[in-house]
C-alpha cells in the first residue's frame, strides 16, 4: 500500500475527505470516492435501527443518484483490516475490477 506522501493530490484529497467525514460523525468508517468526471463524494457509515449502510455503500449511492457512470478511486478509513466482501462487490459492480481501493486507519494512515 502506498504511503500518503506517494499519493496523487486527488487521492490525498479523498483521504482527507474520508477522515474528516468519519471524525465529524463519529462513525465506524469514513469513505470517499472520485467518479469518472472527477466529482468526489464522502460519507460515513449509517447505523440506525432501521437502516444500516456502509460508508462505501453511501458513497456509491450518492454517485449513482448523481448520474455517475463509474469510479476512478476509493478510500475507506476505519478499524477494519480488510474491505468487506459486500463493499468490494459494490465497488466492482459499479466501477469494475481495476478501481484502486485504498484502506486505512481512522487517522488516514494507509494499510
Number of C-alpha atoms within 10 A of each C-alpha: 11 10 10 15 8 10 12 10 11 13 20 16 17 25 31 20 22 31 28 20 22 25 16 11 14 12 17 18 26 34 32 28 31 24 20 14 11 13 13 21 21 28 27 29 23 17 12 8 6 5 7 12 15 21 28 28 21 21 24 29 16 17 22 14 9 10 9 19 12 21 24 19 22 26 28 31 30 24 13 14 11 13 16 11 8 12 16 15 14 16 23 15 11 17 20 14 11 11 15 14 16 20 23 25 17 21 16 23 16 17 13
